Amino acid sequence: MAEIKDPENTILLELNGGTVTIQLLPDVAPQHVARMKELTRSGQYDNVAFHRVIDGFMAQTGDVEHGDMEDDFNLRMAGTGGSDLPNVPAEFSKIPHARGSIGAARSQNPDSANSQFFINFKDNDFLNGQYTVYGQVIEGMEHVDAITKGEPPAEPDRIISMKVAADV
């Protein structure tokens, strides 16, 4: 098990294959970190589909409006929504989009991030400075690598549960 140095800023993401431990970066992107923890604590990420998973690039999830696979799930709508909270403004930094980094998914508008996020399968330097990085997988990346690929996947994987480590 990964050594958790800051339980209040660590996410435990449960996937089919096991637990993915994510260290959040509150000093880099405090608003994005706060949003992820708020949605995690309210259970909104539980059962949400990985609706866009591109081999060699990234796995995207977090559409709490249309992505809940237990609540009137429509795969065609997954990826088009967010939460009922306001969008989060961009918090760009010098942190690279390295393998295992967590990035904020958004539309063309840099200030349109809401609930969706992606996990990079490899170093994606072309995203640097264009999307907010606010976390890093510190253990369990093999479980991320095993997520079913597709845009969208025919049978998408889901977030079984997400918890803030301090709450476990």
C-alpha positions, -999 to 999 in steps of 0.1 A, spaced: 0 0 0 12 35 -9 24 56 20 -2 83 24 15 115 37 -16 138 35 -49 118 39 -70 150 34 -55 154 0 -54 118 -11 -81 101 -32 -88 63 -31 -103 54 -65 -117 19 -65 -118 2 -99 -126 -34 -110 -89 -44 -107 -82 -27 -74 -74 6 -57 -58 36 -74 -42 60 -49 -41 97 -61 -21 124 -44 -39 157 -49 -20 189 -54 -38 216 -34 -8 240 -36 -9 239 -74 -47 239 -81 -67 245 -49 -100 250 -65 -98 218 -86 -87 199 -56 -116 213 -35 -141 204 -62 -129 168 -65 -130 163 -27 -165 179 -25 -179 156 -53 -161 126 -38 -174 132 -3 -210 135 -16 -207 102 -35 -213 117 -69 -184 99 -86 -195 65 -75 -206 43 -105 -196 69 -131 -184 55 -164 -151 60 -181 -167 73 -212 -136 82 -233 -105 60 -230 -79 64 -257 -51 38 -258 -17 54 -253 -33 88 -243 -58 90 -214 -89 77 -196 -117 102 -190 -145 100 -165 -163 122 -140 -195 132 -157 -217 131 -126 -247 143 -145 -249 117 -173 -222 92 -164 -238 73 -134 -242 38 -147 -268 31 -120 -291 60 -128 -308 62 -162 -274 57 -179 -272 67 -216 -237 61 -230 -243 87 -258 -248 114 -232 -219 104 -210 -192 131 -213 -216 159 -220 -224 170 -185 -209 181 -152 -222 187 -117 -248 213 -105 -219 234 -92 -204 263 -110 -174 257 -134 -139 260 -120 -115 285 -135 -82 272 -150 -53 268 -127 -25 262 -151 10 255 -138 44 242 -148 34 206 -136 36 184 -167 10 161 -180 31 130 -170 21 94 -169 -5 91 -140 -12 128 -137 -48 139 -132 -60 166 -156 -92 186 -156 -114 179 -186 -131 210 -201 -145 224 -233 -127 249 -255 -131 275 -228 -102 272 -203 -125 281 -174 -151 254 -181 -138 226 -160 -165 212 -137 -165 175 -126 -148 156 -154 -112 145 -152 -87 123 -170 -57 102 -161 -28 102 -185 -16 68 -197 17 83 -208 36 116 -208 14 140 -228 36 171 -229 15 187 -257 -12 193 -230 12 212 -207 -1 247 -199 -35 240 -216 -52 218 -190 -51 220 -152 -31 193 -135 -42 187 -100 -32 152 -89 -9 123 -95 -14 85 -93 11 72 -66 -1 36 -67 -23 14 -88 -15 27 -122 -17 -9 -135 -55 -7 -128 -58 25 -148 -39 8 -177 -65 -20 -177 -96 3 -182 -116 -8 -212 -106 14 -242 -130 31 -266 -147 64 -275 -170 54 -259 -161 18 -249 -189 -6 -259 -189 -19 -223 -174 9 -202 -156 4 -169 -168 25 -140 -156 41 -108 -168 17 -82 -162 42 -55 -141 72 -47 -131 83 -11 -110 109 5 -84 89 25 -90 110 56 -126 97 56 -117 60 55 
